[in-house]
Amino acid sequence: LWSISRPDEARRSLWMDWGALSTGLGNPQDWWAALRDGSVLRLFTALFLHADWSHLLGNLVFLLIFGLPAERVLGPWRLLLLFLLGGATANLAALYAMGSPDQIIIGASGAVSALLGAYLALFPGARLGVVLPLGLFLEFVRAPAYLLIGVWAALQVVFAYIGPSFGMVAWSAHVAGFLFGIVYGLYVRAAIARRLRKRHGF
């Protein structure tokens, strides 16, 4: 919130200082240098920077819708691990896919994609309650989770056209985050099942 409210030049400076930067990750020597000077942490700090209010609010809405039920199953620490590792993996995939130096990635869209993938793995047939404007009134409806995920994907396309010219939608980040989330969700689901079987003596 603080970064979005700053003037344009100050905000861009923050992006350059804390966003995920493609330069310096091309070979093992670069990785070692990034680990030593701490710049590898920019893969994580970039998750907490957003281009504008629409970018931030779009991620927050879906983080709330899917994060609350996922947290009940995963617990707070597993959910945090999913967000951070999924987001960093997504940022890294986007930086490699861009293929050009000095590109900046910001935003939590990759981490939210990881959360959506994990949610589908944990609750493949789930329906979620949401409030929608129907006519003159707000109505509570239960919609399939995959439909809401489709809405989220459509919003990313919209943001690609109405967002600031500085950034662009990193589709490779969304795909990588989503796939990471599916793998993470399947692993956690299997671990939970094993724990329950052990607890009940199966």
Secondary structure, 3 states (H helix, E strand, C coil): CCCCCCCHHHHHHHHHHHCEECCCCCCHHHHHHHHHHCHHHHHHHHHHCCCCHHHHHHHHHHHHHHHHHHHHHHCHHHHHHHHHHHHHHHHHHHHHHHCCCCCEECCCHHHHHHHHHHHHHHCCCCEEEEEEEECCEEEEEEEEHHHHHHHHHHHHHHHHHHCCCCCCCCHHHHHHHHHHHHHHHHHHHHHHHHHHHHHHCC
